[in-house]
């Protein structure tokens, strides 16, 4: 029988319910930015730490960070966005996505023109379209509301951004004796919460 008398309830930290950002369109602000090498050493990408800049969910991720009581707390993993930096050998879609992002940042910040210095993007606003992206680990499915595409901030403010991106959902596969395994499963990067801080980006 468990001896509950041995538990000091005054010393137990109560953990509140985790709040998830509703998928939708938001004006976001770049908190920090860093250029990193791709894992396959086939180029570089920008890793962008961001937060919600306006509206009901303003400072949504900063509040999560501040409310985190862990000693090694890290900026929320869902509050970062990576975009490949194209070169001469990059496919057209990659160049289009990168320069569309820069154009949306310029359109969202009056008087700003990108001059090749990515560090100057810190503090800039842009519009972001968010979708639900599910991941699976140990047979469980997890929801992540993540930034998928960018638009000018005024398009979001005026509800002229079109439709939201399609969710990326996966089908549940209940464990059975045939597919169950006791082997160690490596957690994919998108599940981990330490990607941003491991890269040296801090709010």
C-alpha positions in Angstrom: 0.0 0.0 0.0 1.3 3.5 -0.8 2.1 5.6 2.2 0.7 9.0 1.2 1.6 10.5 4.6 5.2 10.5 3.4 4.4 13.0 0.7 4.8 16.7 1.5 2.1 18.2 -0.8 3.3 21.8 -0.1 6.5 21.0 -1.9 4.8 19.5 -4.9 4.6 21.9 -7.8 1.3 21.8 -9.6 1.6 21.8 -13.3 -1.1 23.7 -15.2 -2.7 22.5 -18.4 -0.7 23.1 -21.5 -2.2 25.7 -23.7 -1.8 25.2 -27.5 -1.9 28.0 -29.9 -5.0 27.7 -32.2 -4.1 27.2 -35.8 -4.7 30.3 -37.8 -3.0 33.5 -39.1 -1.0 35.7 -36.9 1.4 38.7 -37.1 4.6 37.4 -35.7 7.9 39.0 -34.6 11.4 37.7 -35.1 13.0 37.2 -31.7 16.3 36.0 -32.9 17.8 34.5 -36.1 20.9 32.4 -36.9 22.5 30.9 -40.0 23.2 27.2 -39.7 24.6 24.4 -41.9 22.2 21.8 -43.1 22.5 18.4 -41.5 23.7 16.8 -44.7 26.2 19.7 -45.3 24.4 20.4 -48.6 23.9 24.1 -47.9 22.6 26.5 -45.2 19.4 27.6 -43.6 18.0 30.3 -41.4 16.7 29.3 -38.0 14.3 31.9 -36.8 12.9 32.2 -33.3 9.6 34.1 -33.3 6.7 35.0 -31.1 3.1 36.3 -31.7 3.3 40.0 -31.9 -0.3 41.2 -31.9 -3.8 40.3 -30.8 -5.2 37.9 -28.2 -2.2 35.6 -28.3 0.5 38.3 -28.1 3.7 37.0 -26.5 2.2 33.5 -26.4 5.6 31.7 -26.5 7.4 34.2 -24.2 4.8 33.4 -21.6 5.4 29.7 -22.0 9.1 30.3 -21.6 8.7 32.4 -18.5 6.3 30.0 -16.9 8.7 27.1 -17.5 10.1 26.2 -14.1 12.8 23.9 -15.4 16.4 25.0 -14.7 17.4 24.2 -18.2 14.3 25.7 -19.8 14.5 26.3 -23.5 12.6 28.5 -26.0 9.5 26.5 -27.2 10.4 24.3 -30.1 7.2 25.1 -32.0 8.2 28.7 -32.0 10.9 28.4 -34.5 10.9 28.4 -38.3 13.6 27.2 -40.7 14.0 28.3 -44.3 16.7 27.1 -46.7 19.1 29.6 -48.2 19.3 29.0 -51.9 22.4 28.9 -54.0 23.1 28.6 -57.7 22.2 24.9 -57.7 19.0 25.2 -55.7 15.7 24.2 -57.2 13.4 27.1 -58.2 10.9 26.4 -55.4 13.6 26.9 -52.8 14.6 30.2 -54.2 11.0 31.3 -54.5 10.2 30.4 -50.9 13.2 32.2 -49.6 12.7 35.4 -51.6 9.0 35.4 -50.9 9.8 35.3 -47.2 12.2 38.3 -47.5 9.6 40.2 -49.6 6.9 39.6 -47.0 9.2 40.9 -44.3 10.0 44.0 -46.3 6.3 44.6 -47.0 5.6 44.2 -43.3 8.1 46.7 -42.0 7.8 50.2 -43.6 11.2 51.5 -44.9 13.1 48.3 -44.4 15.0 46.7 -47.3 17.0 43.5 -46.8 20.7 44.2 -47.5 22.1 40.7 -47.1 22.7 40.9 -43.3 20.3 38.4 -41.8 21.0 39.7 -38.2 19.1 42.8 -39.1 15.9 40.7 -39.5 15.8 40.5 -35.7 12.8 42.5 -34.4 11.0 42.6 -37.8 7.4 41.6 -38.2 5.7 39.4 -40.9 2.4 37.5 -41.3 2.4 33.8 -40.5 0.0 31.0 -41.5 0.0 28.2 -39.0 -1.2 24.6 -39.4 -1.4 21.5 -37.3 1.5 19.1 -37.8 1.3 15.8 -36.0 4.2 13.6 -35.0 4.3 10.1 -33.6 6.4 8.7 -30.8 6.0 5.4 -29.0 2.7 4.8 -30.6 1.3 8.2 -29.4 0.3 11.0 -31.8 1.1 14.6 -30.8 -0.2 17.8 -32.2 2.0 20.8 -33.0 0.7 24.1 -34.3 3.6 25.3 -36.5 4.3 28.2 -38.8 4.1 26.9 -42.4 4.0 29.9 -44.7 4.5 33.7 -44.6 2.5 36.6 -45.8 2.7 40.4 -45.4 1.5 41.4 -41.9 -1.3 43.7 -43.3 -2.8 40.7 -45.2 -3.2 39.0 -41.8 -4.5 42.1 -40.1 -7.1 42.6 -42.9 -8.0 38.9 -43.3 -6.7 38.9 -46.9 -4.4 35.9 -46.6 -6.5 33.4 -48.4 -7.0 29.9 -46.9 -4.9 28.3 -44.2 -2.4 25.6 -45.2 -3.6 22.0 -45.1 -2.9 20.2 -41.8 -0.2 17.4 -41.9 -2.0 14.6 -40.0 -0.9 11.0 -39.5 -3.1 7.9 -38.9 -3.1 6.3 -35.5 -1.7 2.7 -35.5 -2.6 1.0 -32.3 0.2 -1.3 -31.0 -0.4 -5.0 -31.5 1.8 -8.1 -30.8 2.8 -8.0 -34.5 4.0 -4.4 -34.6 4.9 -3.8 -31.0 8.6 -3.5 -30.2 10.8 -3.1 -27.2 13.6 -1.6 -29.2 14.8 2.0 -28.4 13.2 4.5 -30.7 15.1 7.6 -31.6 13.0 10.7 -31.1 12.8 12.7 -34.3 14.0 16.3 -34.2 10.5 17.7 -34.6 9.4 16.1 -31.3 12.4 17.4 -29.3 12.1 20.7 -27.4 15.8 21.6 -27.4 16.5 22.2 -31.0 16.5 26.0 -30.8 18.7 26.3 -27.7 21.1 23.6 -28.9 21.7 25.9 -31.8 22.5 28.8 -29.5 19.4 30.9 -30.2 17.9 32.6 -27.1 15.0 35.0 -26.8 
